[in-house]
Amino acid sequence: MKENIIVGAGVVAFLFIIILVFYFIIKSSKNKSVESVESKTSNKPTNALDDLIKAAKSANSSASLNKVVLAFIQTQSLEAKTTGPLSEDAKKKLGFISAVCANKCAEAKIIAFLNHELGKRYPSYRREIDLYENLGLAKRRMK
C-alpha cells in the first residue's frame, strides 16, 4: 500500500515537472516572438503621412476614405506659414488633400469637411488648401 502511494506521488511530481517545463518553453517562445516583432517594427521607419497618402489614394469606399481623413486631421499639422515658398513637408501634407479629392470614392461632404477643418485650423493656408483641392478634382476628372 505504501509502495502505491510512493509511486502515485512520484507520477504526480513527474507530471508537475513536465507541466512546468512546457510552461517555461511556451513563455520563452512568446517573449522571443514579441521581441522579434518589436525589433522588426523598430528597424522599419514609419512615415505616417506617406501611409495616409497611400490609404487616401487606394481607398475603396467613402467610409474608409472618411476614416483616413479623420486620421489625417487628428495626427498631422501644418507649421506656421512663412513668406517664402512652401516647405516640402507642407507641400506633402497639402498633397494629401489632392489625393483625397482625386479619389473616385470621395464624396462632396468628405471634401468639404476636409477643406473646412483645415481652413479653420490654418487660415494662412486657405488659398493653398483650395488650390490643392482643385488640383485633386482636376486629376479626378482626367481619370
Summary of the structure (lengths in Angstrom):
residues: 143
radius of gyration: 28.2
end to end distance: 88.6
largest distance: 96.7
contacts: 358
relative contact order: 0.09
helix: 81%
strand: 0%
